[in-house]
Amino acid sequence: MKFLYNIVAVILVLAAIPVFLVRLVREEGFGERLRQSFGFLPTEALVPVANKNCIWLHAASVGEIVATSPIVKEIRREMPELPILISVVTASGYAMAKRIIPEADSIIFFPLDLSWLGRKVLAKIRPRIFLLVETELWPNFLYAIREYAIPVLMVNGRISEKSVNRYRYLHSVLRDMLATVDRFCMQSEIDAQYIIRLGAPPRRVVITGNTKFDQTYTDVTAPEKKELIRQLGFSNRGPLLVAGSTHPGEEELLYAAFQKVRESFPQAGLVIAPREIMRASKLIELAAKYGLRAVRRTELDYGGAGTDVIILDTIGELGRIYSIGDIVYVGGSLVPHGGHNLLEPAAHGKPILVGPHMFNFKDSYGLLHGRRACDTVYDGTDLGEKLLYLLNNDQVRNDMGREALAVIGENRGAALKSVQHLRQVLEASGSQ
């Protein structure tokens, strides 16, 4: 099975070469990203961590970086003498890591999962321990980790039912990967059951909670909030609605619902953060069909006169933008994508609306919905009616926000638990 995996991996890389060439021409910075993906790491990235017993955390993209941030802060507090290396897969993840994890000594792009590349990179770095965030399982890299006898810890482990079914097809490759992990720190009982069902030894599985409850990079003071509103051109305007991580098929529903809101609240403003920034132009065109003037965040002149909708086309800013919303809608949920992170708006004490498709975030949704901090809408009409209901009922809106903050406060501590397990694994491996 491993031989077959390697053949497929090589074929996929070869097939991607034309795409790589196009992106080299069109995408600024892609050349450096590609070099690192093939194991050519810059000297300035290696010097702070190579052969210095660093702690290496791998987080694929933005969501995993958000989960990583509190863990890194705890590592720095508990083990200040150890260098910290962060690796990512995506450019957005790299930008986010640079923005919110200043404690990292080095940030790199993760090598492609080709059999020789993992060994090449590990030979250069020689980390003391490798932490994979959520469920970043790469067969060849983990095989190389075993060759170097480097302990492995899964932190903030999360696995969906869909992933359970997909991973099963890997058979012996999956068994080898799971055998490499010394401890699985999972977000919830459901995640723990899923990883055990896949073959993780139950004695190695623990529940530590979700580290995203511990994130603080989105904290916003009152003056900072006022400045954000000014920058967006919404001073002396309101109410303000924020829609985060939206997908195709949702923006039409949002615009229609916003039109209904504007009938009662003509000074209302809307911020939409599409999951894919490249869709910003399409959303501006779509807004015009609803009689709304939309502007990219990066093209604001800070005047904001006549602007109805801001399209957030920046990386790493949404968590702070949530702070200005009177109501927040979290996307990927009115379409069957599975939803997105609810904890960032909850940390700002915001009333949250979502669609019925929250299967990728069922635990945090269950917590917030059970406390009536989060409400579910089922279509565009329902969204418009619920927005108006909340805007006309300050007490209900305030109660939802207060419960959201309470849920966040009651569930903090996952990052510290993760670092405690990190210390135990290091001690058990004789690395500390």
Buried (B, 14 or more C-beta within 10 A) or exposed (E): BBEEBBEEBEEEBEEEEEEEEEBEEEEEEBEBBBEBBBBEBEEEBBEBBBEBBBBBBBBBBBBBBBBBBBBBBBBBEEBEEBBBBBBBBBBBBBBBBBBBBEBBBBBBBBBBBBBEBBBBBBEEBBBBBBBBBBBBBBBBBBBBBEEBEBBBBBBBBBBBEEBBEEBEEBEEBBBBBBBBBBBBBBBBEBBBBBBBEBBBEEEBBBBBBBBBBBBEBBEBEEEEBEEBBEBBBBEEBBBBBBBBBBBBEBBBBBBBBBBBBBEEBEEBBBBBBBBEBEBBEBBBEBBEEBEBEBBBBEEBEEEBEEBBBBBBBBBBBBBBBBBBBBBBBBBBBBBEBBBBBBBBBBBBBBBBBBBBBBBBBBBBBBBBBEBEBBBBBEEBEBBBBBBBEBBEEEEBBEBBBEBBBBBBEEBBBBBBBBBBBBBBBBEEBEBB
